[in-house]
Amino acid sequence: MSTSQLFSPFELGQLTLANRVVMAPLTRGRAGKARIPNKLMAEYYAQRSSAGLIISEATTISEQANGWNESPGIYTDEMTKAWKTITTAVHKNGGRIFLQLWHMGRASHSSFHNGELPVAPSAIKIEGDGLYTPNGKQDYEVPRALETSEIPGIVEDYRRAAERAREAGFDGVEIHGANGYLIDQFLQSKTNQRTDRYGGSVENRYRLLGEVVHAVTGVWPADQVGVRLSPNGVFNDMGSNDYREQFTYAAQQLDRYSLAYLHVLDGLAFGFHELGNPMTLSEFRRVFHGALIGNCGYSREEAEERLQSGEADLIAFGRPFISNPDLVERFQNDWPLAEAADMSVWYSPTGAAGYTDFPTYHETVAT
């Protein structure tokens, strides 16, 4: 594929990426109960470091932000030091890696918080079949609405996590504003029914994201900070009637920062709220003038089309990277992809099994 843009270098702020294949953030649940990154995780990321850019699994910024079994954090010195092992392994293999900063908000449970309810913009429960907790699968709870006075503390948690990411040797950070987690909950009218300055209008609902971006870009150069949004998604019971107005406004405001990128889940592989036509990358291109990453269910051919058309600058792949550590090489050489990993291993704390034991194409043909 000599004319392919997918394998051409890309200047992302201060970084030169070897190609335009991004490894999407994938929560895998291998950090153990203490949420401390480990050598197995370093091996996993190093195996996949031929991606132009790796975006790490979602990583919690505080104890309050937790809500997923055995996902990693970056809010203690021990966690920060452990992440350094991973960034070193990726860099040794020539890769680049951003850390995704995460607060789960209402998509959590009191069993993660010593009996205290999870927090959210408003006391609105997720409608769904429950979530996996340290005590097994449990029903969602009505979250506690944050007091206005508490929000600056959460912004500070993001800022401090961004500092720790620098200490750990990451190449940048991505602010997770998608998939029904805390920032997305503030953005969307379905989950944000506040009457203070953080709710009631598209401008007010954007405010938390804006404050987080302002804080994080005080730690990192703006061109080493990305933001992820999911305007079409239903994950965690999301989807608001004014989604197009809200996400267009958010992108317009983010454009002022000269960020590294805007990462948009434009694909519908995770479901679509069907409240109108899906928002497209071309809509975001009209209001956001930095790099755009498309994501969610792309094939290699579809990725190439988006790049050739100019709608996207980079394309993120998630699930294919699970069972194809050498996904870039398989795409580039037209080698067949490995069979998709069974969902039972996606998030399971099973150690290396279903995590670092997927062979490369060369290892497959050698046997």
Secondary structure as GFF3:
##gff-version 3
##sequence-region A 1 367
A	DSSP	beta_strand	10	12	.	.	.	ID=ss1
A	DSSP	beta_strand	15	17	.	.	.	ID=ss2
A	DSSP	beta_strand	21	23	.	.	.	ID=ss3
A	DSSP	alpha_helix	39	47	.	.	.	ID=ss4
A	DSSP	beta_strand	53	60	.	.	.	ID=ss5
A	DSSP	alpha_helix	77	92	.	.	.	ID=ss6
A	DSSP	beta_strand	97	102	.	.	.	ID=ss7
A	DSSP	three_ten_helix	110	112	.	.	.	ID=ss8
A	DSSP	beta_strand	119	120	.	.	.	ID=ss9
A	DSSP	beta_strand	131	133	.	.	.	ID=ss10
A	DSSP	beta_strand	136	138	.	.	.	ID=ss11
A	DSSP	beta_strand	144	145	.	.	.	ID=ss12
A	DSSP	three_ten_helix	148	150	.	.	.	ID=ss13
A	DSSP	alpha_helix	151	167	.	.	.	ID=ss14
A	DSSP	beta_strand	172	176	.	.	.	ID=ss15
A	DSSP	alpha_helix	182	187	.	.	.	ID=ss16
A	DSSP	alpha_helix	202	216	.	.	.	ID=ss17
A	DSSP	three_ten_helix	222	224	.	.	.	ID=ss18
A	DSSP	beta_strand	225	229	.	.	.	ID=ss19
A	DSSP	alpha_helix	243	254	.	.	.	ID=ss20
A	DSSP	three_ten_helix	255	257	.	.	.	ID=ss21
A	DSSP	beta_strand	261	264	.	.	.	ID=ss22
A	DSSP	alpha_helix	281	287	.	.	.	ID=ss23
A	DSSP	beta_strand	291	295	.	.	.	ID=ss24
A	DSSP	alpha_helix	300	309	.	.	.	ID=ss25
A	DSSP	beta_strand	314	317	.	.	.	ID=ss26
A	DSSP	alpha_helix	319	323	.	.	.	ID=ss27
A	DSSP	alpha_helix	327	333	.	.	.	ID=ss28
A	DSSP	three_ten_helix	343	345	.	.	.	ID=ss29
A	DSSP	alpha_helix	361	366	.	.	.	ID=ss30
###
